[in-house]
């Protein structure tokens, strides 16, 4: 049965992994699936023409079992609570898979930021912080950029938090600009981490990047940086898409030129010298490696059979439905799942948080070296379990994450019991 709800897909994956791991405590699994807190806010914005509008925003705090909530904030007209709940849950799993001491959260505002002026965008961002600042902080919840948000957005959030709390706390958000406490390497972290995972997988299979054909669906930050990394490693990017068109060139696309074109605010549809197909066509090109780097729910039961790639590197969150996963597995396609493959962003966000808390500055080579160690170690653990149990990498990643979450939750219970005993002793006559 096809599941349209992203949150239901998340819950189904947790249930399947729990059954695989032999976890029978239904109450415990229910706690893992349900967010700990959900905040819905109404953000007032005075437009440049004087109109007053109200925008709906969310912050879902899914799990703090392993550390402060961690997760991005997206600005998009299709943001809804179901999506934000799913993304928060996936972040909980993701931080556990790569074994960093943070939990999962996510936020979003229902808005098309392209319709706002710079002043309106800043006002909306600060207005969002005005309504959630009591519920975030360096040791509580640490937001980051996501779809249609960036380092400028994070700088505004950090500045507004500092104004409201009268404290200098750069660790309240990550993904900031370098001038405001951001980390070197954060701009390319999602792509770099995915590249590290793919490199580890190809090496384990006795293969290399040389001559492999690649299609990139979504040419934003993650997609464009992945294209450049893959090209540098010897692969040939023959297809790339944005929301307007898919560009195709059998001899390879000029990646830097495309990146510059997008940075200038222009779309692929305006590049008449290339073969142009519809935006979704990149998913079905005859390539070795497919990189979905757009939004969730792109590969479904209806279209997964058209995928010709042998490797799928999920840089987007939730691009493949459960039904599509089964179809791809039956076709011998190796899917490097989002909760592992795109975790580079949250890993380097964690590095930024550590640097902010300790007053340190790491160089880009230091950050990338630490990232490579973290991502390859996580891939090795997931691949080993998948091979041992005969499962796909996604299921293995969930099993590892669930066990780490359960261990953390058990640790919290033990600490609580010890604290209660200590209090009882202190109160005894």
N, C-alpha and C positions, 0 to 999 in steps of 0.2 A: 504494500500500500504506500503510495507516494505521500510524503510528509512535506507540507508547504511551510510550516512554521520552523524558523531557524532554532528557536528554543526547544521545540519538540525534537528536532534532530540532535541537539546537544544532549537532551535527556536520554534519547534512545542509545546514543553512543556510550553514555555512562552506564546504562543498564546492561548493554552487551559486554562491556569491559568488566563490570562487576560479576556477571555470570561466569565469564571466562576465568576470573581470578578466584572464584569460589567464595565471593563475599555475599553472605546470606542475610546480613543485618539490614532489613528494609528501611528501618528508621535512619540508620547511618547513611545509606544511599540517598534517601530523601533529603537529608541535611546537605549532602554534597551537591545535589541538583538545585536546591532552592537558594536564591540570593539571601544574604543576611539582612540587607537593607535595600530599599528602593526609594529614591528621591525624585519627585516630579515637581518642577518649578515653572512658574509663569514669569517670563522675563519681559518687562516693559522696554520699549525702544521708541524714542522719538526720531522719526525719519527726517531727512534733511529738508523736506518740504513742509514740516510741521505736523504731519500725521502721527498719531500715537498708535503703535501696534504692540500686540502681545505675542511672544513666541514661547512655545513649549520646549522645555529642556529636561533631560534625565541624567541622573547619576546612579548607576546600579553598583552596589558594593556586594560582590558575590561571596567571597571567602577571605577571611583573615587568618585562617588556620596556620599558614606558613609565614606570615608577615604582613606588612601594610598592603592594603588594596592597591593594585597597580593596573592601569589601563588608559587607553586613549580617549580623546573627546573628538567626535566627528560632527561636522556641519553638513547636513544634506537634507533635501526636501522629503526623502523617503525614510528618514529615521523614524523608528517606532519602538515602543517598549519591548516588544517581543525580540526584535533584533538586538537591542542593547543588552537585554538579559542573556541572550545566547552568546554575544561577544564577551560579556563579563565572565560567563562560565568557561568559555574557551580560554580566556586569559588565566583563570585559575589552573586549568589543566596545563597550559603552556609553561607557566612559571615553575610548575612542579616537574614537568618533563625535563627542562634544562637545569633544574635543581638550584634555582636562586631563591633566597629567603624572602619572597614576596607573595602576595595573594593575587586575587583577580578582581578587576572592576572595569567599568566602561561608562562613557558618557556620550551625550549627543544633544544637539539642538535641531529641531525641525525647521530648516531654513535653507534657501539657496543663496550661499554667500556671494555668488556672482552678481546678485541683484542688489547688493549693499555697497555703499561707498566705504572707503577706508575709515572714515569717522564713525559711520554706523556700525561697521564690523567691530571696531574697538569698543564702542559703547555696549554692544550686545555681549561681547566677551566679558567685559567688566561687570555687566549686569548679572550674568550667569554666576560669576564668582561671588557677587554680593549675596546671592541666595544659597550658596552651598558651602561657604567658607567655614562655617561651624563644624562641618562634617568631613573636612579634609585636613591634611597636614603631613609633615615629613614622616611622622611615625604612625599615621592613620590611613591616609589615602593619597596617592601620588599620581595625578593625571599626567598625560603625555599627548603629543599630536596624533591625529588619525586622518581620516578622509577630509580634505578641504581645510585642515588646520595645519599650522607650521610653527617654526620657532618664534615668529612674531606673536602668534596667538599665545604661546606659552609665556613669553616675556610679559604680555599684558596681564595674564592670570597671576603670575608671580608678583608683579608690581602691585596689583590690586589686593592680593592677600597680605603683602607687607603693609600696605596702607591701612587695611582694616584691623590687622593684629598689632600694628606698630612694632613689628619685628622684622629682622632681615633673615629670611628663611628660604634661600634659593632652592633647597631640596624639596620644596612643596610641589614642584612640577619638574618634569624632565623634558628634554627636547628643546631646551632654550637655545638662544643664540650663544655663540662662544663668549661674546662680550658680557653676557648676563649669567655666566656660570654653566653654559652648555658644555657637552663633552665633544672632543675631537672624535670623529668617526661616527657620530650619531646620524649624520645626514645619509650615510650609505649603509647603515647597520643592518637593515632588513635584507637588502640585497646581498650584502657580504656574508651574512649568516646563512642565507639560503645557498649561496655559492659554496660555502664550506661544507654544507650537508651534501649537496649534489656531488662535489668533488670526492667526498668520502665514499659515497655510494658507488660512483663510477669506478673508483680505485678498487673497491672491494669486488667489483664485477670484472676486474681486469680490463677496464676501458679508460679512455681519456676523452678530453673535450675536442681534440684535433679533428676538424672536418665535420663535426656533428652539426646538423641543421636545427635551428631553434625558431620557435614562434612565441612571441610575447603578447599576451592579451592584457592591455592596460599599460600605458606608457607614462605613468606618473612617477613618483619618486622611486618606488621599489622596482617597477618594470624597466625604467630607463637605466637605472644603475646596474640592474642585473644584465641588461643587454650589453653594457660596456664591459662588465667583468667577463662575461662569456666570450665576447669578441676578442678581448685581450688574451684569453686562455686558448684561443684557436678555433672556437666554434663560429658558425656562420648564421647570423640572424637574418632569416629569409622572409619573415613576416612579423609585423608589429601593428597593434591597433590602439586607437583611443576611442572615445565615445562617438566619433564622427565617421571613422572608416578604418579598414585594415589595409595596410600597404604591403605589397608583395614584390620581391625582387629575387629571382633565383640565384643570382651571383652574390647576394648579400646587400642589406640596406646600409646606408651611411649613418651609423648610430649617433655620432656626435652631432651631425647636422640635424637629425630628428630631435635630439635633446635640446639643441639650441632653438629650434623651431617652436617646441612646446614651451620652453622657458620664456619665449617672447609672447606667449599667450595665444598662439595660433593653433589651428587644428590640422589633423592629417588630411581632411577632406580638401584642403586648399593646395595640396601638393600634387598638381596635375601630371607631373612627369613620371609618376609611379603608377603601377597597376593598383587600382583601388577597388576593394570589395566592401561588403557590409561589415559593420564593427564586430560582429560575432564570428566572422569567417576565420579569424586567427586560430580559433580552437580546433579547427578541422583541417589545417594545412598538413601536407605530408612531410613531417619533420621527425627528428629523433627526440627532441626535448620540447615539451610544451610548458610554458610558464604562465599560469593564470595569475594575474597581478591586479585585477580590477575588484569587483564586488563579489559578495557571496552568491551561491546558488546558480553558478554559470554552467556547470556540467550536471546534467539531470538524466533521469531515466529515458527521456525522449531523445537526447542528443549524444549521450556518451558513446554509443556504438559507432559514431562518425569520427571519433578521435583516432588519429593515425600514429601519434607519438608513442614511443616506448617508455619514456620517462615523463612524469608530470611533477613539476616543482611548484607547490602551492605557496605563492607569496601573498595571495589574498587570504582573507579570513573566510573559511567555510565555502570555498568555490565549488565543492563537489558534494552532491547529496549522497545519502547512504545507498540509494538505488544505483546511482552512477558508479559508486565505489565497487559494487558487486560486478557490474558490467565490465569495468576496466580491469578488475582482477581476473575475471574469466578470460579476458583477451590478452592476458600476460603483460599488462601495463603496470609498471612500478610507480606508485603514487607516493611521493615524499610529502607527508601530511602537514597542513598548515601549523598545527600545534608544535611541530618541530621545525619545519622548514622556514617559517617566517618569524621565529622567536628571536632572531638577531636584534630586532628593534628593542624588545623588552630587556634583553641581556645588556645592551649598551645603555639603556635607560637606567638599569640597576647600577651599572658602572658610574654613570653620571651622578646618581643619588649618593653613592659611596664617596665620590670625589667631593661633592658639596658638603656632606656631613663632616668630612675629615679635612676640608680646606686644601685639597690636592688638585693637581692638574696633570693628567696623563697625556702623553703624546699619541698621535694617531697610530704609529706602529705598535705602541704598547697596548692600546685598546684593541686593535685588530688581532694581535697575537693572543690576548686573553679571550677574545671572542672565538677565535678558531679553536682554542683548547676546549672551551665550553660546548660549542656546537658539535665538534667531532666526538667528544666524550658522550654527549647525549645521543648522537646517532648510533654510536657503537653499542650502547646499552639497549636501545630500541631494536636495532637490527638483530642483536644476539637473541633477545627474547622472542622476536618474530620468527626467527629461524628455528628456535627450540620448540615453539608451540605450533608452528605451521600456520601462523596468522599473518595478516597484512601489517604494515608498519603503523598504520593509524591505531588499530586495536592494541598493538603492543605498547604504543606510547600512552594510551589511556590507562592500560593496566598498571604501568609504572607510576603514572601520575596519581591514580587512585590509591595505590599502596602508600605513597609518600604523604598524601593528604590524610589518610587514616592514621598513619603513624604520628603525624603532627597533632591530630585531634585527640589521640590517646594520650599524647604527652601533655596536652592542655588539661585533660581530665586528671592526670596524675598530679600535676602542679596544683590544681584546684583542691584535690583531696588533701595534699600535704599542707596547703595554706589553711584549710579548714581545721585540720588536726592541730596545727600550730596555734590558731586562734582559740581553739577550745582549751588547750593547755594554758595559754596566757590568761584565759578568763576563769580558770579553775581556782578555788580558794586555797 
